[in-house]
Amino acid sequence: MKKWIILFIFSTAAIAQDKAVGVFYFIPLLGHVHQSPARTSPSLTTIQCGHPLKVIEDSKVVISEEWAYVSVADWKGFVWKKHLLAKRPDCFQARYPKFFDALSLDLSELYYWGRLHDHWEEGVARP
């Protein structure tokens, strides 16, 4: 009996480490939830504009000010904070759904367009 009680206490303590900060929405057309807080890190899943992301805090996860630790479906990963908005953004897909659907992008194309956006640096010009 004591073994079951101890196991239950440990399992509930592990669950209680995540603290929800709030729900935010993804701004760019396409992007990724990353495995680690770096633009070049592996992708866990591809997301698109307007996708809701639950921002969480975890005592075991240390990140910089640029990144947010998020939960999406069964995945927990990282997204740039500058790509998050507290209210649902006005997305291209919502404004032009017939055009976007006519593109017929498959999953691999969504992945590559999202990766392209990950490596795009806005406002930076190099000689």
N, CA, C and O atoms as a Tinker XYZ file with bonds, in Angstrom:
   508  protein
     1  N      0.817000   -1.195000    0.000000    73     2
     2  CA     0.000000    0.000000    0.000000    64     1     3
     3  C      0.863000    1.261000    0.000000    63     2     4     5
     4  O      0.542000    2.227000   -0.692000    81     3
     5  N      1.959000    1.261000    0.773000    73     3     6
     6  CA     2.830000    2.425000    0.853000    64     5     7
     7  C      3.490000    2.710000   -0.495000    63     6     8     9
     8  O      3.697000    3.872000   -0.846000    81     7
     9  N      3.817000    1.678000   -1.244000    73     7    10
    10  CA     4.451000    1.877000   -2.547000    64     9    11
    11  C      3.527000    2.631000   -3.494000    63    10    12    13
    12  O      3.991000    3.492000   -4.241000    81    11
    13  N      2.247000    2.332000   -3.482000    73    11    14
    14  CA     1.293000    3.005000   -4.364000    64    13    15
    15  C      1.125000    4.463000   -3.989000    63    14    16    17
    16  O      1.006000    5.314000   -4.870000    81    15
    17  N      1.112000    4.764000   -2.728000    73    15    18
    18  CA     0.959000    6.154000   -2.279000    64    17    19
    19  C      2.175000    6.970000   -2.683000    63    18    20    21
    20  O      2.022000    8.097000   -3.153000    81    19
    21  N      3.364000    6.439000   -2.516000    73    19    22
    22  CA     4.586000    7.140000   -2.889000    64    21    23
    23  C      4.632000    7.358000   -4.399000    63    22    24    25
    24  O      5.007000    8.439000   -4.853000    81    23
    25  N      4.262000    6.360000   -5.171000    73    23    26
    26  CA     4.239000    6.488000   -6.624000    64    25    27
    27  C      3.257000    7.570000   -7.049000    63    26    28    29
    28  O      3.562000    8.355000   -7.946000    81    27
    29  N      2.100000    7.627000   -6.432000    73    27    30
    30  CA     1.102000    8.643000   -6.753000    64    29    31
    31  C      1.621000   10.045000   -6.436000    63    30    32    33
    32  O      1.391000   10.971000   -7.213000    81    31
    33  N      2.298000   10.214000   -5.339000    73    31    34
    34  CA     2.852000   11.523000   -4.959000    64    33    35
    35  C      3.901000   11.963000   -5.969000    63    34    36    37
    36  O      3.907000   13.126000   -6.373000    81    35
    37  N      4.793000   11.060000   -6.390000    73    35    38
    38  CA     5.811000   11.414000   -7.382000    64    37    39
    39  C      5.197000   11.752000   -8.730000    63    38    40    41
    40  O      5.649000   12.686000   -9.392000    81    39
    41  N      4.183000   11.016000   -9.150000    73    39    42
    42  CA     3.580000   11.285000  -10.447000    64    41    43
    43  C      2.820000   12.611000  -10.452000    63    42    44    45
    44  O      2.841000   13.316000  -11.461000    81    43
    45  N      2.152000   12.970000   -9.358000    73    43    46
    46  CA     1.453000   14.250000   -9.313000    64    45    47
    47  C      2.439000   15.399000   -9.200000    63    46    48    49
    48  O      2.149000   16.489000   -9.693000    81    47
    49  N      3.576000   15.206000   -8.581000    73    47    50
    50  CA     4.594000   16.256000   -8.493000    64    49    51
    51  C      5.185000   16.533000   -9.866000    63    50    52    53
    52  O      5.488000   17.682000  -10.185000    81    51
    53  N      5.352000   15.502000  -10.680000    73    51    54
    54  CA     5.888000   15.691000  -12.026000    64    53    55
    55  C      4.907000   16.455000  -12.908000    63    54    56    57
    56  O      5.322000   17.257000  -13.745000    81    55
    57  N      3.622000   16.216000  -12.731000    73    55    58
    58  CA     2.611000   16.907000  -13.521000    64    57    59
    59  C      2.521000   18.370000  -13.123000    63    58    60    61
    60  O      2.284000   19.219000  -13.982000    81    59
    61  N      2.699000   18.686000  -11.873000    73    59    62
    62  CA     2.509000   20.041000  -11.361000    64    61    63
    63  C      3.618000   21.010000  -11.758000    63    62    64    65
    64  O      3.519000   22.194000  -11.438000    81    63
    65  N      4.674000   20.558000  -12.445000    73    63    66
    66  CA     5.781000   21.434000  -12.784000    64    65    67
    67  C      5.441000   22.407000  -13.910000    63    66    68    69
    68  O      6.020000   23.491000  -13.973000    81    67
    69  N      4.528000   22.049000  -14.789000    73    67    70
    70  CA     4.115000   22.935000  -15.873000    64    69    71
    71  C      3.118000   23.955000  -15.352000    63    70    72    73
    72  O      2.163000   23.607000  -14.658000    81    71
    73  N      3.348000   25.220000  -15.693000    73    71    74
    74  CA     2.429000   26.286000  -15.307000    64    73    75
    75  C      2.018000   27.027000  -16.575000    63    74    76    77
    76  O      2.864000   27.556000  -17.296000    81    75
    77  N      0.721000   27.063000  -16.841000    73    75    78
    78  CA     0.230000   27.740000  -18.041000    64    77    79
    79  C      0.320000   29.243000  -17.864000    63    78    80    81
    80  O     -0.160000   29.790000  -16.872000    81    79
    81  N      0.944000   29.917000  -18.839000    73    79    82
    82  CA     1.052000   31.376000  -18.843000    64    81    83
    83  C     -0.145000   31.970000  -19.567000    63    82    84    85
    84  O     -0.680000   32.997000  -19.148000    81    83
    85  N     -0.573000   31.324000  -20.662000    73    83    86
    86  CA    -1.707000   31.791000  -21.445000    64    85    87
    87  C     -1.708000   31.186000  -22.828000    63    86    88    89
    88  O     -0.793000   30.452000  -23.202000    81    87
    89  N     -2.744000   31.499000  -23.583000    73    87    90
    90  CA    -2.851000   31.035000  -24.959000    64    89    91
    91  C     -2.507000   32.194000  -25.882000    63    90    92    93
    92  O     -3.066000   33.285000  -25.765000    81    91
    93  N     -1.581000   31.946000  -26.799000    73    91    94
    94  CA    -1.151000   32.943000  -27.771000    64    93    95
    95  C     -1.311000   32.352000  -29.163000    63    94    96    97
    96  O     -1.449000   31.138000  -29.317000    81    95
    97  N     -1.292000   33.212000  -30.177000    73    95    98
    98  CA    -1.518000   32.782000  -31.549000    64    97    99
    99  C     -0.279000   33.038000  -32.387000    63    98   100   101
   100  O      0.414000   34.040000  -32.210000    81    99
   101  N     -0.011000   32.113000  -33.307000    73    99   102
   102  CA     1.150000   32.200000  -34.179000    64   101   103
   103  C      0.879000   33.228000  -35.277000    63   102   104   105
   104  O     -0.194000   33.206000  -35.880000    81   103
   105  N      1.829000   34.127000  -35.550000    73   103   106
   106  CA     1.633000   35.231000  -36.490000    64   105   107
   107  C      2.074000   34.912000  -37.929000    63   106   108   109
   108  O      1.300000   35.170000  -38.850000    81   107
   109  N      3.283000   34.362000  -38.170000    73   107   110
   110  CA     3.721000   34.150000  -39.561000    64   109   111
   111  C      2.842000   33.154000  -40.315000    63   110   112   113
   112  O      2.100000   32.379000  -39.712000    81   111
   113  N      2.939000   33.190000  -41.624000    73   111   114
   114  CA     2.160000   32.294000  -42.476000    64   113   115
   115  C      2.409000   30.833000  -42.102000    63   114   116   117
   116  O      1.460000   30.078000  -41.889000    81   115
   117  N      3.673000   30.436000  -42.022000    73   115   118
   118  CA     4.053000   29.070000  -41.648000    64   117   119
   119  C      5.279000   29.119000  -40.744000    63   118   120   121
   120  O      6.093000   30.037000  -40.846000    81   119
   121  N      5.411000   28.148000  -39.876000    73   119   122
   122  CA     6.568000   28.080000  -38.997000    64   121   123
   123  C      6.634000   26.734000  -38.294000    63   122   124   125
   124  O      5.924000   25.791000  -38.644000    81   123
   125  N      7.499000   26.669000  -37.302000    73   123   126
   126  CA     7.745000   25.405000  -36.604000    64   125   127
   127  C      7.785000   25.580000  -35.101000    63   126   128   129
   128  O      8.111000   26.648000  -34.585000    81   127
   129  N      7.447000   24.513000  -34.421000    73   127   130
   130  CA     7.728000   24.385000  -32.997000    64   129   131
   131  C      9.036000   23.614000  -32.946000    63   130   132   133
   132  O      9.142000   22.501000  -33.460000    81   131
   133  N     10.039000   24.235000  -32.311000    73   131   134
   134  CA    11.395000   23.672000  -32.313000    64   133   135
   135  C     11.661000   22.799000  -31.100000    63   134   136   137
   136  O     11.048000   22.957000  -30.045000    81   135
   137  N     12.596000   21.872000  -31.281000    73   135   138
   138  CA    12.994000   20.967000  -30.214000    64   137   139
   139  C     13.787000   21.697000  -29.135000    63   138   140   141
   140  O     13.690000   21.350000  -27.958000    81   139
   141  N     14.565000   22.696000  -29.517000    73   139   142
   142  CA    15.342000   23.491000  -28.569000    64   141   143
   143  C     15.235000   24.962000  -28.984000    63   142   144   145
   144  O     14.809000   25.250000  -30.103000    81   143
   145  N     15.612000   25.895000  -28.108000    73   143   146
   146  CA    15.463000   27.321000  -28.445000    64   145   147
   147  C     16.545000   27.839000  -29.388000    63   146   148   149
   148  O     17.388000   28.649000  -29.004000    81   147
   149  N     16.504000   27.356000  -30.630000    73   147   150
   150  CA    17.421000   27.800000  -31.680000    64   149   151
   151  C     16.718000   27.637000  -33.016000    63   150   152   153
   152  O     16.012000   26.652000  -33.233000    81   151
   153  N     16.905000   28.591000  -33.907000    73   151   154
   154  CA    16.221000   28.538000  -35.207000    64   153   155
   155  C     16.637000   27.336000  -36.036000    63   154   156   157
   156  O     15.861000   26.866000  -36.868000    81   155
   157  N     17.841000   26.833000  -35.826000    73   155   158
   158  CA    18.339000   25.708000  -36.612000    64   157   159
   159  C     18.064000   24.355000  -35.956000    63   158   160   161
   160  O     18.474000   23.322000  -36.485000    81   159
   161  N     17.375000   24.346000  -34.814000    73   159   162
   162  CA    17.092000   23.082000  -34.130000    64   161   163
   163  C     16.029000   22.286000  -34.884000    63   162   164   165
   164  O     15.263000   22.855000  -35.661000    81   163
   165  N     15.980000   20.990000  -34.660000    73   163   166
   166  CA    14.982000   20.158000  -35.341000    64   165   167
   167  C     13.551000   20.608000  -35.035000    63   166   168   169
   168  O     13.261000   21.156000  -33.972000    81   167
   169  N     12.687000   20.360000  -35.988000    73   167   170
   170  CA    11.276000   20.737000  -35.871000    64   169   171
   171  C     10.480000   19.603000  -35.240000    63   170   172   173
   172  O     10.660000   18.435000  -35.586000    81   171
   173  N      9.599000   19.959000  -34.310000    73   171   174
   174  CA     8.695000   18.969000  -33.731000    64   173   175
   175  C      7.403000   18.880000  -34.535000    63   174   176   177
   176  O      6.870000   17.794000  -34.761000    81   175
   177  N      6.909000   20.041000  -34.963000    73   175   178
   178  CA     5.699000   20.092000  -35.768000    64   177   179
   179  C      5.635000   21.411000  -36.526000    63   178   180   181
   180  O      6.244000   22.401000  -36.121000    81   179
   181  N      4.900000   21.414000  -37.617000    73   179   182
   182  CA     4.706000   22.614000  -38.424000    64   181   183
   183  C      3.387000   23.261000  -38.010000    63   182   184   185
   184  O      2.391000   22.569000  -37.796000    81   183
   185  N      3.381000   24.594000  -37.898000    73   183   186
   186  CA     2.168000   25.324000  -37.541000    64   185   187
   187  C      1.967000   26.459000  -38.531000    63   186   188   189
   188  O      2.897000   26.855000  -39.235000    81   187
   189  N      0.748000   26.978000  -38.582000    73   187   190
   190  CA     0.469000   28.085000  -39.492000    64   189   191
   191  C     -0.180000   29.234000  -38.740000    63   190   192   193
   192  O     -0.543000   29.113000  -37.570000    81   191
   193  N     -0.314000   30.335000  -39.433000    73   191   194
   194  CA    -0.847000   31.561000  -38.856000    64   193   195
   195  C     -2.188000   31.303000  -38.168000    63   194   196   197
   196  O     -3.051000   30.603000  -38.699000    81   195
   197  N     -2.343000   31.879000  -36.984000    73   195   198
   198  CA    -3.576000   31.765000  -36.226000    64   197   199
   199  C     -3.668000   30.533000  -35.357000    63   198   200   201
   200  O     -4.642000   30.372000  -34.621000    81   199
   201  N     -2.672000   29.651000  -35.424000    73   199   202
   202  CA    -2.704000   28.431000  -34.614000    64   201   203
   203  C     -2.535000   28.796000  -33.140000    63   202   204   205
   204  O     -1.587000   29.501000  -32.794000    81   203
   205  N     -3.434000   28.333000  -32.259000    73   203   206
   206  CA    -3.286000   28.642000  -30.831000    64   205   207
   207  C     -2.184000   27.800000  -30.188000    63   206   208   209
   208  O     -2.089000   26.594000  -30.417000    81   207
   209  N     -1.364000   28.454000  -29.388000    73   207   210
   210  CA    -0.275000   27.791000  -28.673000    64   209   211
   211  C     -0.404000   28.105000  -27.191000    63   210   212   213
   212  O     -0.578000   29.264000  -26.814000    81   211
   213  N     -0.319000   27.093000  -26.357000    73   211   214
   214  CA    -0.363000   27.320000  -24.916000    64   213   215
   215  C      1.066000   27.559000  -24.433000    63   214   216   217
   216  O      1.898000   26.653000  -24.480000    81   215
   217  N      1.350000   28.763000  -23.974000    73   215   218
   218  CA     2.669000   29.088000  -23.451000    64   217   219
   219  C      2.724000   28.596000  -22.008000    63   218   220   221
   220  O      1.834000   28.876000  -21.205000    81   219
   221  N      3.783000   27.860000  -21.696000    73   219   222
   222  CA     3.918000   27.272000  -20.365000    64   221   223
   223  C      5.279000   27.626000  -19.768000    63   222   224   225
   224  O      6.230000   27.962000  -20.472000    81   223
   225  N      5.327000   27.537000  -18.465000    73   223   226
   226  CA     6.585000   27.668000  -17.738000    64   225   227
   227  C      6.853000   26.331000  -17.070000    63   226   228   229
   228  O      5.944000   25.689000  -16.544000    81   227
   229  N      8.098000   25.927000  -17.100000    73   227   230
   230  CA     8.508000   24.678000  -16.476000    64   229   231
   231  C      9.803000   24.943000  -15.731000    63   230   232   233
   232  O     10.743000   25.513000  -16.286000    81   231
   233  N      9.850000   24.531000  -14.479000    73   231   234
   234  CA    11.041000   24.781000  -13.663000    64   233   235
   235  C     12.276000   24.068000  -14.209000    63   234   236   237
   236  O     13.399000   24.470000  -13.906000    81   235
   237  N     12.089000   23.022000  -15.002000    73   235   238
   238  CA    13.222000   22.277000  -15.564000    64   237   239
   239  C     13.744000   22.877000  -16.868000    63   238   240   241
   240  O     14.831000   22.513000  -17.319000    81   239
   241  N     12.994000   23.783000  -17.476000    73   239   242
   242  CA    13.347000   24.326000  -18.789000    64   241   243
   243  C     13.844000   25.757000  -18.624000    63   242   244   245
   244  O     13.125000   26.623000  -18.126000    81   243
   245  N     15.084000   25.995000  -19.050000    73   243   246
   246  CA    15.680000   27.326000  -18.995000    64   245   247
   247  C     15.819000   27.840000  -20.422000    63   246   248   249
   248  O     16.432000   27.190000  -21.269000    81   247
   249  N     15.242000   29.022000  -20.682000    73   247   250
   250  CA    15.297000   29.590000  -22.025000    64   249   251
   251  C     15.644000   31.065000  -21.949000    63   250   252   253
   252  O     15.592000   31.681000  -20.884000    81   251
   253  N     16.002000   31.621000  -23.107000    73   251   254
   254  CA    16.331000   33.044000  -23.173000    64   253   255
   255  C     15.054000   33.866000  -23.276000    63   254   256   257
   256  O     13.954000   33.321000  -23.357000    81   255
   257  N     15.214000   35.172000  -23.272000    73   255   258
   258  CA    14.070000   36.083000  -23.377000    64   257   259
   259  C     13.428000   36.063000  -24.758000    63   258   260   261
   260  O     12.282000   36.489000  -24.902000    81   259
   261  N     14.139000   35.575000  -25.783000    73   259   262
   262  CA    13.624000   35.567000  -27.153000    64   261   263
   263  C     12.642000   34.434000  -27.426000    63   262   264   265
   264  O     11.857000   34.523000  -28.370000    81   263
   265  N     12.668000   33.386000  -26.635000    73   263   266
   266  CA    11.908000   32.184000  -26.915000    64   265   267
   267  C     10.806000   31.949000  -25.898000    63   266   268   269
   268  O     10.910000   32.372000  -24.747000    81   267
   269  N      9.758000   31.276000  -26.326000    73   267   270
   270  CA     8.668000   30.859000  -25.444000    64   269   271
   271  C      8.603000   29.334000  -25.475000    63   270   272   273
   272  O      8.785000   28.713000  -26.522000    81   271
   273  N      8.343000   28.752000  -24.325000    73   271   274
   274  CA     8.160000   27.307000  -24.219000    64   273   275
   275  C      6.663000   27.062000  -24.381000    63   274   276   277
   276  O      5.862000   27.588000  -23.608000    81   275
   277  N      6.279000   26.267000  -25.378000    73   275   278
   278  CA     4.865000   26.116000  -25.716000    64   277   279
   279  C      4.448000   24.648000  -25.750000    63   278   280   281
   280  O      5.270000   23.739000  -25.863000    81   279
   281  N      3.147000   24.462000  -25.648000    73   279   282
   282  CA     2.542000   23.146000  -25.780000    64   281   283
   283  C      1.569000   23.193000  -26.951000    63   282   284   285
   284  O      0.687000   24.050000  -27.003000    81   283
   285  N      1.736000   22.266000  -27.891000    73   283   286
   286  CA     0.868000   22.159000  -29.065000    64   285   287
   287  C      0.510000   20.687000  -29.217000    63   286   288   289
   288  O      1.385000   19.855000  -29.458000    81   287
   289  N     -0.754000   20.366000  -29.080000    73   287   290
   290  CA    -1.213000   18.975000  -29.149000    64   289   291
   291  C     -0.381000   18.136000  -28.162000    63   290   292   293
   292  O     -0.402000   18.398000  -26.960000    81   291
   293  N      0.340000   17.145000  -28.661000    73   291   294
   294  CA     1.161000   16.287000  -27.793000    64   293   295
   295  C      2.609000   16.762000  -27.691000    63   294   296   297
   296  O      3.423000   16.117000  -27.030000    81   295
   297  N      2.937000   17.873000  -28.330000    73   295   298
   298  CA     4.316000   18.353000  -28.390000    64   297   299
   299  C      4.553000   19.493000  -27.414000    63   298   300   301
   300  O      3.666000   20.307000  -27.158000    81   299
   301  N      5.768000   19.537000  -26.873000    73   299   302
   302  CA     6.238000   20.679000  -26.087000    64   301   303
   303  C      7.553000   21.111000  -26.702000    63   302   304   305
   304  O      8.484000   20.317000  -26.840000    81   303
   305  N      7.616000   22.395000  -27.073000    73   303   306
   306  CA     8.806000   22.888000  -27.741000    64   305   307
   307  C      8.912000   24.384000  -27.641000    63   306   308   309
   308  O      8.338000   24.996000  -26.740000    81   307
   309  N      9.650000   24.983000  -28.570000    73   307   310
   310  CA     9.994000   26.393000  -28.482000    64   309   311
   311  C      9.592000   27.160000  -29.739000    63   310   312   313
   312  O      9.700000   26.656000  -30.857000    81   311
   313  N      9.122000   28.395000  -29.527000    73   311   314
   314  CA     8.739000   29.298000  -30.610000    64   313   315
   315  C      9.277000   30.671000  -30.247000    63   314   316   317
   316  O      9.312000   31.044000  -29.074000    81   315
   317  N      9.699000   31.424000  -31.265000    73   315   318
   318  CA    10.131000   32.803000  -31.031000    64   317   319
   319  C      8.977000   33.611000  -30.453000    63   318   320   321
   320  O      7.852000   33.540000  -30.948000    81   319
   321  N      9.257000   34.372000  -29.414000    73   319   322
   322  CA     8.217000   35.207000  -28.799000    64   321   323
   323  C      7.701000   36.266000  -29.757000    63   322   324   325
   324  O      6.533000   36.650000  -29.683000    81   323
   325  N      8.555000   36.745000  -30.655000    73   323   326
   326  CA     8.110000   37.781000  -31.587000    64   325   327
   327  C      7.104000   37.234000  -32.606000    63   326   328   329
   328  O      6.490000   38.009000  -33.340000    81   327
   329  N      6.930000   35.916000  -32.658000    73   327   330
   330  CA     5.963000   35.296000  -33.551000    64   329   331
   331  C      4.646000   34.986000  -32.858000    63   330   332   333
   332  O      3.793000   34.304000  -33.425000    81   331
   333  N      4.474000   35.479000  -31.639000    73   331   334
   334  CA     3.262000   35.198000  -30.878000    64   333   335
   335  C      2.480000   36.476000  -30.607000    63   334   336   337
   336  O      3.058000   37.544000  -30.406000    81   335
   337  N      1.157000   36.349000  -30.607000    73   335   338
   338  CA     0.268000   37.478000  -30.355000    64   337   339
   339  C     -0.842000   37.008000  -29.421000    63   338   340   341
   340  O     -1.305000   35.872000  -29.526000    81   339
   341  N     -1.267000   37.877000  -28.512000    73   339   342
   342  CA    -2.291000   37.513000  -27.533000    64   341   343
   343  C     -3.681000   37.366000  -28.153000    63   342   344   345
   344  O     -4.520000   36.647000  -27.611000    81   343
   345  N     -3.936000   38.034000  -29.278000    73   343   346
   346  CA    -5.232000   37.882000  -29.951000    64   345   347
   347  C     -5.005000   37.271000  -31.328000    63   346   348   349
   348  O     -3.914000   37.369000  -31.888000    81   347
   349  N     -6.038000   36.646000  -31.864000    73   347   350
   350  CA    -5.901000   35.969000  -33.158000    64   349   351
   351  C     -5.539000   36.984000  -34.247000    63   350   352   353
   352  O     -6.248000   37.976000  -34.422000    81   351
   353  N     -4.438000   36.747000  -34.986000    73   351   354
   354  CA    -4.021000   37.689000  -36.034000    64   353   355
   355  C     -4.883000   37.567000  -37.291000    63   354   356   357
   356  O     -5.602000   36.586000  -37.478000    81   355
   357  N     -4.796000   38.574000  -38.136000    73   355   358
   358  CA    -5.466000   38.558000  -39.437000    64   357   359
   359  C     -4.540000   37.807000  -40.391000    63   358   360   361
   360  O     -3.545000   38.360000  -40.860000    81   359
   361  N     -4.862000   36.572000  -40.672000    73   359   362
   362  CA    -3.982000   35.700000  -41.446000    64   361   363
   363  C     -4.344000   35.673000  -42.927000    63   362   364   365
   364  O     -5.505000   35.836000  -43.302000    81   363
   365  N     -3.330000   35.465000  -43.756000    73   363   366
   366  CA    -3.494000   35.331000  -45.194000    64   365   367
   367  C     -4.471000   34.202000  -45.519000    63   366   368   369
   368  O     -5.337000   34.349000  -46.382000    81   367
   369  N     -4.324000   33.072000  -44.820000    73   367   370
   370  CA    -5.183000   31.913000  -45.078000    64   369   371
   371  C     -6.655000   32.247000  -44.833000    63   370   372   373
   372  O     -7.528000   31.747000  -45.542000    81   371
   373  N     -6.933000   33.085000  -43.836000    73   371   374
   374  CA    -8.313000   33.450000  -43.513000    64   373   375
   375  C     -8.860000   34.488000  -44.503000    63   374   376   377
   376  O    -10.043000   34.461000  -44.844000    81   375
   377  N     -7.991000   35.403000  -44.961000    73   375   378
   378  CA    -8.433000   36.438000  -45.900000    64   377   379
   379  C     -8.653000   35.883000  -47.305000    63   378   380   381
   380  O     -9.566000   36.311000  -48.011000    81   379
   381  N     -7.827000   34.946000  -47.700000    73   379   382
   382  CA    -7.882000   34.393000  -49.060000    64   381   383
   383  C     -7.934000   32.862000  -49.016000    63   382   384   385
   384  O     -7.017000   32.210000  -49.517000    81   383
   385  N     -8.971000   32.281000  -48.437000    73   383   386
   386  CA    -8.987000   30.820000  -48.279000    64   385   387
   387  C     -9.022000   30.053000  -49.597000    63   386   388   389
   388  O     -8.401000   28.995000  -49.701000    81   387
   389  N     -9.723000   30.552000  -50.596000    73   387   390
   390  CA    -9.780000   29.848000  -51.885000    64   389   391
   391  C     -8.404000   29.821000  -52.548000    63   390   392   393
   392  O     -7.996000   28.803000  -53.107000    81   391
   393  N     -7.694000   30.948000  -52.481000    73   391   394
   394  CA    -6.353000   31.017000  -53.059000    64   393   395
   395  C     -5.407000   30.077000  -52.321000    63   394   396   397
   396  O     -4.669000   29.315000  -52.946000    81   395
   397  N     -5.430000   30.131000  -50.992000    73   395   398
   398  CA    -4.527000   29.300000  -50.198000    64   397   399
   399  C     -4.824000   27.813000  -50.415000    63   398   400   401
   400  O     -3.901000   27.010000  -50.557000    81   399
   401  N     -6.104000   27.447000  -50.442000    73   399   402
   402  CA    -6.464000   26.043000  -50.674000    64   401   403
   403  C     -6.068000   25.586000  -52.077000    63   402   404   405
   404  O     -5.703000   24.427000  -52.274000    81   403
   405  N     -6.141000   26.504000  -53.061000    73   403   406
   406  CA    -5.769000   26.160000  -54.439000    64   405   407
   407  C     -4.276000   25.867000  -54.572000    63   406   408   409
   408  O     -3.860000   25.201000  -55.520000    81   407
   409  N     -3.475000   26.354000  -53.639000    73   407   410
   410  CA    -2.040000   26.041000  -53.682000    64   409   411
   411  C     -1.790000   24.553000  -53.470000    63   410   412   413
   412  O     -0.792000   24.014000  -53.948000    81   411
   413  N     -2.691000   23.892000  -52.755000    73   411   414
   414  CA    -2.603000   22.441000  -52.490000    64   413   415
   415  C     -1.231000   22.046000  -51.953000    63   414   416   417
   416  O     -0.604000   21.116000  -52.460000    81   415
   417  N     -0.776000   22.743000  -50.944000    73   415   418
   418  CA     0.525000   22.430000  -50.353000    64   417   419
   419  C      0.425000   21.138000  -49.552000    63   418   420   421
   420  O     -0.470000   20.976000  -48.723000    81   419
   421  N      1.352000   20.223000  -49.810000    73   419   422
   422  CA     1.361000   19.005000  -49.008000    64   421   423
   423  C      2.221000   19.230000  -47.765000    63   422   424   425
   424  O      2.828000   20.289000  -47.607000    81   423
   425  N      2.268000   18.256000  -46.908000    73   423   426
   426  CA     2.945000   18.401000  -45.620000    64   425   427
   427  C      4.426000   18.741000  -45.766000    63   426   428   429
   428  O      4.953000   19.551000  -45.003000    81   427
   429  N      5.099000   18.130000  -46.736000    73   427   430
   430  CA     6.528000   18.420000  -46.913000    64   429   431
   431  C      6.747000   19.858000  -47.384000    63   430   432   433
   432  O      7.722000   20.495000  -46.986000    81   431
   433  N      5.849000   20.376000  -48.229000    73   431   434
   434  CA     5.974000   21.761000  -48.680000    64   433   435
   435  C      5.704000   22.735000  -47.538000    63   434   436   437
   436  O      6.386000   23.753000  -47.417000    81   435
   437  N      4.717000   22.431000  -46.703000    73   435   438
   438  CA     4.465000   23.264000  -45.521000    64   437   439
   439  C      5.696000   23.290000  -44.620000    63   438   440   441
   440  O      6.062000   24.335000  -44.082000    81   439
   441  N      6.329000   22.126000  -44.464000    73   439   442
   442  CA     7.537000   22.029000  -43.646000    64   441   443
   443  C      8.646000   22.917000  -44.203000    63   442   444   445
   444  O      9.246000   23.687000  -43.454000    81   443
   445  N      8.928000   22.827000  -45.499000    73   443   446
   446  CA    10.030000   23.593000  -46.083000    64   445   447
   447  C      9.761000   25.094000  -46.104000    63   446   448   449
   448  O     10.678000   25.883000  -45.878000    81   447
   449  N      8.504000   25.510000  -46.376000    73   447   450
   450  CA     8.184000   26.939000  -46.325000    64   449   451
   451  C      8.318000   27.470000  -44.898000    63   450   452   453
   452  O      8.752000   28.602000  -44.688000    81   451
   453  N      7.945000   26.648000  -43.927000    73   451   454
   454  CA     8.126000   27.035000  -42.526000    64   453   455
   455  C      9.595000   27.155000  -42.150000    63   454   456   457
   456  O      9.977000   28.073000  -41.424000    81   455
   457  N     10.419000   26.236000  -42.637000    73   455   458
   458  CA    11.863000   26.296000  -42.367000    64   457   459
   459  C     12.482000   27.522000  -43.021000    63   458   460   461
   460  O     13.378000   28.143000  -42.450000    81   459
   461  N     12.016000   27.872000  -44.205000    73   459   462
   462  CA    12.515000   29.072000  -44.864000    64   461   463
   463  C     12.240000   30.292000  -43.993000    63   462   464   465
   464  O     13.107000   31.149000  -43.824000    81   463
   465  N     11.041000   30.366000  -43.448000    73   463   466
   466  CA    10.711000   31.504000  -42.585000    64   465   467
   467  C     11.569000   31.500000  -41.319000    63   466   468   469
   468  O     11.920000   32.567000  -40.817000    81   467
   469  N     11.911000   30.325000  -40.796000    73   467   470
   470  CA    12.779000   30.241000  -39.611000    64   469   471
   471  C     14.135000   30.879000  -39.855000    63   470   472   473
   472  O     14.733000   31.442000  -38.938000    81   471
   473  N     14.626000   30.794000  -41.090000    73   471   474
   474  CA    15.954000   31.307000  -41.409000    64   473   475
   475  C     15.935000   32.710000  -42.002000    63   474   476   477
   476  O     16.987000   33.269000  -42.314000    81   475
   477  N     14.768000   33.268000  -42.156000    73   475   478
   478  CA    14.604000   34.609000  -42.707000    64   477   479
   479  C     14.831000   35.624000  -41.599000    63   478   480   481
   480  O     14.215000   35.525000  -40.538000    81   479
   481  N     15.696000   36.587000  -41.823000    73   479   482
   482  CA    15.942000   37.644000  -40.850000    64   481   483
   483  C     15.379000   38.932000  -41.388000    63   482   484   485
   484  O     15.910000   39.481000  -42.353000    81   483
   485  N     14.323000   39.426000  -40.792000    73   483   486
   486  CA    13.691000   40.654000  -41.248000    64   485   487
   487  C     14.466000   41.862000  -40.784000    63   486   488   489
   488  O     14.904000   41.925000  -39.636000    81   487
   489  N     14.638000   42.826000  -41.677000    73   487   490
   490  CA    15.270000   44.084000  -41.312000    64   489   491
   491  C     16.792000   44.044000  -41.260000    63   490   492   493
   492  O     17.413000   45.023000  -40.845000    81   491
   493  N     17.402000   42.951000  -41.665000    73   491   494
   494  CA    18.851000   42.835000  -41.621000    64   493   495
   495  C     19.384000   42.860000  -43.056000    63   494   496   497
   496  O     19.045000   41.994000  -43.862000    81   495
   497  N     20.202000   43.833000  -43.363000    73   495   498
   498  CA    20.819000   43.914000  -44.675000    64   497   499
   499  C     22.325000   43.732000  -44.531000    63   498   500   501
   500  O     22.942000   44.283000  -43.618000    81   499
   501  N     22.897000   42.973000  -45.419000    73   499   502
   502  CA    24.346000   42.750000  -45.381000    64   501   503
   503  C     24.950000   43.233000  -46.688000    63   502   504   505
   504  O     24.386000   43.019000  -47.761000    81   503
   505  N     26.097000   43.882000  -46.593000    73   503   506
   506  CA    26.733000   44.418000  -47.805000    64   505   507
   507  C     27.254000   43.324000  -48.715000    63   506   508
   508  O     27.814000   43.615000  -49.772000    81   507
